[in-house]
Amino acid sequence: MTKRFPVAVWQDFAGTYTASVLDGAIFDGVTLAAYDRTAAGALAQLQRYLDWAIRKGMNGGEADFIDLQLRDHRVEVRPQY
């Protein structure tokens, strides 16, 4: 059985990557995230956890995202020292 989860991956200023499941309600409102030096590594960690959680019977329901659209939002930020 294959389940699909919407995931976002981003790189921080230190160069590490975060992968996070976008729909926290999938696992009872818990935000799932993984960190690694590479995007592929972060995704692999997240996938291993999701596989384990589903095998253990945790609530791995389907995401409720319908007709997703990618949008670009730009904001000005001021660095804090």
Steps between C-alpha positions, in 0.01 A plus 500: 500500500629845410404819678591846380582788733551864398850601615693828492881509495707812567859595570596722794785752524732239652459284189298219658167383361164450668225276362156533657159345438265786414182356649554462875155347543628182335663395827268649762617859456870425550737685268737245348840627389845361425838674468811403304798638309326412170141531379498131403620404849226702670237345274636151568480556877144624471403203284653252747305658785172500305552133403566411865203701631259338254630150585442578871138591425526875554238713331637523148189629326491664162590866462209732433680718246291538186608691188826636639653808342858616536524868586799725550484743792778753545549695817766744610690401810757686703786298649526505876840523664 
